Amino acid sequence: MHAFVDETKQNGLLVVSTVVEVRHLKQARKQLREQRAKGQNRIHFKKESDSRRRSICSALCALEVKVAVYDAVRIRNTVDARAACLTAAVEDLAELGARRLTIEQDDSLVASDRKVLYAAVRKFGVADILAYEHLRPNEEPLLWVSDAVAWCVAKGGDWRNRVDPVITGVRKLT
């Protein structure tokens, strides 16, 4: 099992973790790459038109993925909010027996993320099991799922409903 994490800071911090069984990785990546418009090297949901967003949401819901949302909008300090989300994600991934965690790379957050992840994998007893890395979104298509779901959940309404089939849970963090 592998997980792919991205966030939105649109209305406070929401972190989204997309989990995929290893046997479904290749096909999911292929299907996501096919969703890119001509000339795109990635899907970035906030830059898509509404018609493209609707199409992409339908495609995401057809993938063999499960998505968890970590809602830290009540935590005012963004560093604390991100740490709480990443720690909760590692806790859930430990329970699932996940082997790899890929986080969308934000150069300004890599060092602090590594400190949080180092502590979290030890706290939940998966230091030798769960590997983690930061990658840019053009390097890993499955990050696009987390990006899209985060955007839809933050927007709410019909957008939230469109991705509801892949969302397995929302953890509200305080």
Residue frames as qw, qx, qy, qz and C-alpha x, y, z in Angstrom:
[[0.000, 0.890, 0.455, 0.000, 0.00, 0.00, 0.00],
 [0.415, 0.082, 0.018, 0.906, 1.31, 3.45, -0.97],
 [0.044, -0.840, -0.465, 0.276, -0.01, 6.88, 0.03],
 [0.373, 0.349, 0.231, 0.828, 0.17, 10.24, -1.74],
 [0.238, -0.716, -0.477, 0.451, -0.35, 13.47, 0.20],
 [0.202, 0.383, 0.177, 0.884, -1.16, 17.03, -0.81],
 [0.133, -0.547, -0.583, 0.585, -2.95, 19.90, 0.90],
 [0.097, 0.688, 0.330, 0.638, -4.93, 23.04, 0.40],
 [0.274, -0.250, -0.438, 0.819, -4.71, 26.16, 2.53],
 [0.048, -0.474, -0.492, -0.729, -7.78, 27.72, 0.94],
 [0.490, -0.657, -0.123, -0.559, -9.93, 27.99, 4.09],
 [0.610, -0.570, 0.512, -0.203, -7.48, 26.69, 6.66],
 [0.074, 0.473, -0.858, -0.188, -5.38, 23.57, 6.28],
 [0.926, 0.093, 0.202, -0.307, -6.81, 20.40, 4.74],
 [0.048, -0.501, 0.834, 0.228, -4.41, 17.54, 4.05],
 [0.891, 0.208, 0.016, -0.404, -5.50, 14.70, 1.79],
 [0.275, -0.424, 0.854, 0.121, -3.96, 11.24, 1.65],
 [0.814, 0.306, -0.230, -0.437, -4.72, 9.01, -1.32],
 [0.505, -0.367, 0.780, -0.041, -4.03, 5.33, -0.65],
 [0.750, 0.424, -0.341, -0.376, -3.47, 2.82, -3.44],
 [0.895, -0.209, 0.391, 0.057, -2.70, -0.86, -3.29],
 [0.277, -0.525, 0.619, 0.514, 0.59, -1.68, -5.03],
 [0.438, 0.217, 0.820, 0.297, -1.16, -3.85, -7.63],
 [0.282, 0.825, 0.490, 0.006, -3.22, -0.83, -8.78],
 [0.276, -0.698, 0.124, 0.649, -0.40, 1.74, -9.00],
 [0.298, -0.104, 0.626, 0.713, 0.58, 1.26, -12.63],
 [0.098, 0.563, 0.735, 0.365, -2.97, 1.36, -13.98],
 [0.152, -0.868, -0.373, 0.290, -3.95, 4.36, -11.82],
 [0.286, -0.566, 0.261, 0.728, -0.91, 6.34, -13.01],
 [0.232, 0.140, 0.721, 0.637, -1.72, 5.47, -16.62],
 [0.005, 0.726, 0.671, 0.147, -5.34, 6.57, -16.26],
 [0.220, -0.835, -0.171, 0.474, -4.31, 9.82, -14.62],
 [0.300, -0.339, 0.448, 0.771, -1.76, 10.65, -17.31],
 [0.167, 0.392, 0.757, 0.497, -4.51, 10.13, -19.89],
 [0.083, -0.837, -0.519, 0.153, -6.55, 12.86, -18.16],
 [0.297, -0.509, 0.109, 0.800, -3.94, 15.54, -18.89],
 [0.489, 0.827, 0.152, -0.233, -4.82, 18.06, -21.55],
 [0.778, 0.456, 0.045, 0.431, -2.50, 18.33, -24.52],
 [0.312, 0.677, -0.244, 0.620, 0.75, 20.00, -23.44],
 [0.567, -0.710, 0.193, -0.369, 0.15, 19.53, -19.70],
 [0.428, 0.356, -0.788, 0.262, 2.85, 17.83, -17.66],
 [0.107, -0.164, -0.842, 0.503, 0.47, 17.50, -14.69],
 [0.267, -0.687, -0.548, -0.396, -3.05, 18.15, -13.50],
 [0.168, -0.060, -0.459, 0.871, -3.31, 21.12, -11.15],
 [0.000, -0.589, -0.808, -0.006, -6.94, 21.29, -10.14],
 [0.037, -0.742, -0.296, 0.600, -7.22, 24.99, -9.30],
 [0.012, -0.464, 0.422, 0.779, -6.03, 25.85, -12.81],
 [0.142, 0.215, 0.898, 0.357, -8.55, 23.63, -14.63],
 [0.378, -0.166, -0.247, -0.876, -11.85, 24.79, -16.13],
 [0.612, -0.090, 0.502, -0.605, -15.05, 23.62, -14.47],
 [0.886, 0.276, -0.149, -0.340, -15.83, 21.23, -17.34],
 [0.550, 0.433, -0.684, 0.203, -12.36, 19.68, -17.03],
 [0.219, -0.330, 0.698, -0.596, -12.78, 19.48, -13.26],
 [0.808, 0.027, 0.236, -0.539, -16.04, 17.56, -13.67],
 [0.837, 0.381, -0.378, -0.105, -14.39, 15.16, -16.12],
 [0.302, 0.463, -0.731, 0.400, -11.37, 14.65, -13.86],
 [0.489, -0.255, 0.556, -0.621, -13.60, 14.02, -10.82],
 [0.915, 0.147, 0.002, -0.375, -15.42, 11.29, -12.73],
 [0.707, 0.445, -0.533, 0.132, -12.11, 9.72, -13.72],
 [0.019, -0.468, 0.700, -0.539, -10.80, 9.87, -10.13],
 [0.688, -0.146, 0.419, -0.574, -13.87, 8.09, -8.83],
 [0.923, 0.270, -0.185, -0.203, -13.25, 5.26, -11.29],
 [0.362, 0.563, -0.691, 0.273, -9.75, 4.63, -9.92],
 [0.813, -0.323, -0.473, 0.104, -8.92, 1.96, -7.33],
 [0.265, 0.337, -0.410, 0.805, -8.04, 4.52, -4.65],
 [0.448, -0.718, -0.526, 0.090, -9.19, 5.45, -1.16],
 [0.221, 0.556, -0.117, 0.793, -8.85, 8.95, 0.21],
 [0.473, -0.609, -0.512, 0.379, -8.62, 10.23, 3.78],
 [0.099, 0.771, 0.057, 0.627, -9.05, 13.91, 4.62],
 [0.533, -0.349, -0.450, 0.626, -7.32, 15.53, 7.59],
 [0.030, -0.832, -0.287, -0.474, -9.09, 18.73, 8.55],
 [0.543, -0.293, -0.353, 0.704, -6.97, 21.09, 10.64],
 [0.075, 0.665, 0.259, 0.696, -8.88, 24.30, 9.93],
 [0.531, -0.811, -0.212, -0.124, -9.40, 24.80, 13.68],
 [0.730, -0.387, 0.014, 0.563, -5.66, 24.89, 14.33],
 [0.166, 0.973, 0.043, -0.154, -4.57, 28.47, 13.77],
 [0.238, -0.717, 0.572, 0.319, -0.81, 27.93, 13.66],
 [0.781, 0.484, -0.261, -0.297, -0.04, 26.48, 10.20],
 [0.257, 0.491, -0.820, 0.146, 3.11, 24.66, 11.38],
 [0.371, -0.100, 0.790, -0.477, 1.16, 22.94, 14.16],
 [0.761, 0.334, 0.170, -0.530, -1.72, 22.20, 11.78],
 [0.651, 0.516, -0.528, -0.179, 0.54, 20.53, 9.23],
 [0.056, 0.367, -0.880, 0.295, 2.32, 18.52, 11.94],
 [0.565, 0.045, 0.611, -0.553, -1.02, 17.32, 13.31],
 [0.790, 0.432, -0.068, -0.429, -2.19, 16.26, 9.84],
 [0.513, 0.515, -0.686, -0.020, 1.01, 14.42, 8.94],
 [0.154, -0.270, 0.856, -0.412, 1.09, 12.67, 12.31],
 [0.695, 0.182, 0.439, -0.540, -2.55, 11.57, 11.93],
 [0.739, 0.503, -0.320, -0.313, -1.84, 10.36, 8.39],
 [0.278, 0.444, -0.839, 0.147, 1.12, 8.28, 9.58],
 [0.431, -0.098, 0.735, -0.515, -1.05, 6.81, 12.35],
 [0.792, 0.342, 0.188, -0.470, -3.68, 5.73, 9.80],
 [0.625, 0.569, -0.513, -0.146, -1.08, 4.45, 7.35],
 [0.055, -0.393, 0.873, -0.283, 0.54, 2.39, 10.13],
 [0.631, 0.093, 0.600, -0.483, -2.82, 0.73, 10.77],
 [0.786, 0.516, -0.027, -0.341, -3.20, -0.02, 7.04],
 [0.823, -0.184, 0.423, 0.330, 0.31, -1.46, 6.77],
 [0.496, 0.868, -0.028, -0.001, 1.39, 1.10, 4.17],
 [0.843, -0.100, 0.125, 0.514, 4.97, 0.88, 2.92],
 [0.407, 0.126, 0.188, 0.885, 5.51, 4.25, 1.21],
 [0.008, 0.858, 0.398, -0.325, 4.34, 7.82, 1.77],
 [0.428, 0.246, 0.285, 0.822, 4.89, 10.42, -0.94],
 [0.065, -0.792, -0.368, 0.482, 4.24, 14.07, -0.12],
 [0.453, 0.800, 0.188, 0.345, 4.00, 16.88, -2.66],
 [0.632, -0.125, -0.135, 0.752, 7.25, 18.78, -2.36],
 [0.028, -0.968, -0.087, -0.232, 7.19, 22.31, -1.05],
 [0.631, 0.354, -0.390, 0.570, 10.84, 23.24, -0.57],
 [0.141, -0.572, 0.315, -0.744, 10.01, 25.53, 2.34],
 [0.768, -0.377, 0.169, -0.489, 8.39, 22.64, 4.27],
 [0.825, 0.221, -0.519, 0.025, 10.63, 19.65, 3.55],
 [0.287, 0.334, -0.692, 0.572, 12.89, 20.03, 6.59],
 [0.431, -0.197, 0.465, -0.748, 10.02, 20.51, 9.06],
 [0.877, 0.063, -0.191, -0.436, 8.05, 17.66, 7.42],
 [0.675, 0.276, -0.661, 0.177, 11.01, 15.32, 7.85],
 [0.022, -0.277, 0.681, -0.678, 11.21, 16.12, 11.57],
 [0.677, -0.054, 0.234, -0.695, 7.49, 15.44, 12.00],
 [0.876, 0.202, -0.349, -0.265, 7.63, 12.23, 9.95],
 [0.412, 0.361, -0.755, 0.360, 10.74, 10.99, 11.76],
 [0.256, -0.174, 0.646, -0.698, 8.92, 11.32, 15.08],
 [0.753, 0.080, 0.066, -0.650, 5.61, 9.94, 13.77],
 [0.787, 0.236, -0.549, -0.153, 6.98, 6.72, 12.25],
 [0.281, 0.226, -0.799, 0.480, 8.72, 6.00, 15.55],
 [0.420, -0.102, 0.430, -0.792, 5.67, 6.87, 17.64],
 [0.834, 0.146, 0.063, -0.528, 3.51, 4.41, 15.66],
 [0.694, -0.293, 0.656, 0.058, 6.17, 1.70, 15.36],
 [0.798, 0.525, 0.290, 0.053, 6.65, 1.81, 11.59],
 [0.103, -0.850, 0.381, 0.350, 10.13, 3.36, 11.30],
 [0.294, -0.325, 0.825, 0.356, 11.42, 0.27, 9.49],
 [0.426, 0.418, 0.801, 0.051, 8.25, -0.23, 7.45],
 [0.293, 0.879, 0.374, -0.035, 6.95, 3.11, 6.18],
 [0.498, -0.049, 0.213, 0.840, 9.36, 4.98, 3.91],
 [0.169, 0.885, 0.350, -0.257, 8.59, 8.60, 3.08],
 [0.471, 0.029, 0.344, 0.812, 9.70, 11.00, 0.37],
 [0.223, 0.739, 0.176, -0.611, 8.86, 14.38, -1.15],
 [0.446, 0.177, 0.640, 0.600, 8.27, 14.60, -4.91],
 [0.193, 0.276, -0.127, -0.933, 7.13, 17.31, -7.27],
 [0.666, 0.334, 0.459, -0.483, 3.65, 16.77, -8.73],
 [0.635, 0.591, -0.346, -0.358, 4.94, 16.29, -12.27],
 [0.134, 0.434, -0.889, 0.058, 7.00, 13.34, -10.93],
 [0.052, 0.129, 0.963, -0.232, 4.05, 11.43, -9.42],
 [0.301, -0.292, -0.513, -0.748, 0.57, 11.44, -11.00],
 [0.469, -0.496, -0.730, 0.038, -1.11, 10.04, -7.89],
 [0.211, -0.280, -0.337, 0.874, -0.40, 13.34, -6.12],
 [0.184, -0.146, -0.368, -0.900, -2.94, 14.82, -8.54],
 [0.460, -0.480, -0.722, -0.193, -5.72, 12.83, -6.86],
 [0.423, -0.500, -0.493, 0.573, -4.96, 14.37, -3.48],
 [0.100, -0.110, 0.099, 0.984, -4.71, 17.82, -5.08],
 [0.301, -0.289, -0.567, -0.710, -8.12, 17.44, -6.74],
 [0.505, -0.528, -0.683, 0.019, -9.87, 16.03, -3.68],
 [0.353, -0.364, -0.349, 0.788, -8.39, 18.72, -1.43],
 [0.059, -0.025, -0.235, -0.970, -9.67, 21.42, -3.80],
 [0.421, -0.367, -0.651, -0.513, -13.14, 19.85, -4.01],
 [0.496, -0.500, -0.642, 0.301, -13.49, 19.37, -0.26],
 [0.240, -0.277, -0.192, 0.911, -12.39, 22.97, 0.40],
 [0.189, -0.118, -0.381, -0.897, -14.90, 24.28, -2.18],
 [0.332, 0.183, 0.736, -0.562, -17.70, 22.16, -0.73],
 [0.610, 0.406, 0.094, -0.674, -21.18, 21.74, -2.19],
 [0.894, 0.400, -0.002, -0.201, -21.41, 19.90, -5.50],
 [0.415, 0.661, -0.612, 0.126, -17.61, 19.71, -5.78],
 [0.328, -0.384, 0.776, -0.377, -17.41, 17.85, -2.47],
 [0.825, 0.151, 0.379, -0.392, -20.20, 15.52, -3.60],
 [0.721, 0.591, -0.318, -0.172, -18.33, 14.69, -6.81],
 [0.366, 0.497, -0.751, 0.235, -15.38, 13.17, -4.92],
 [0.640, -0.385, 0.402, -0.530, -17.38, 11.67, -2.07],
 [0.972, 0.084, -0.139, -0.168, -17.24, 8.12, -3.56],
 [0.720, 0.351, -0.460, 0.383, -13.47, 7.90, -2.94],
 [0.108, -0.577, 0.459, -0.667, -13.41, 9.53, 0.50],
 [0.631, -0.195, -0.746, 0.086, -13.26, 6.95, 3.28],
 [0.502, -0.671, -0.453, 0.304, -13.17, 9.40, 6.15],
 [0.136, 0.768, -0.088, 0.620, -12.54, 12.89, 7.46],
 [0.625, -0.390, -0.459, 0.497, -10.53, 13.40, 10.67],
 [0.058, -0.910, -0.057, -0.407, -11.09, 16.75, 12.31],
 [0.685, -0.029, -0.389, 0.616, -7.96, 17.73, 14.20],
 [0.246, -0.931, -0.121, -0.242, -7.76, 20.21, 17.05]]
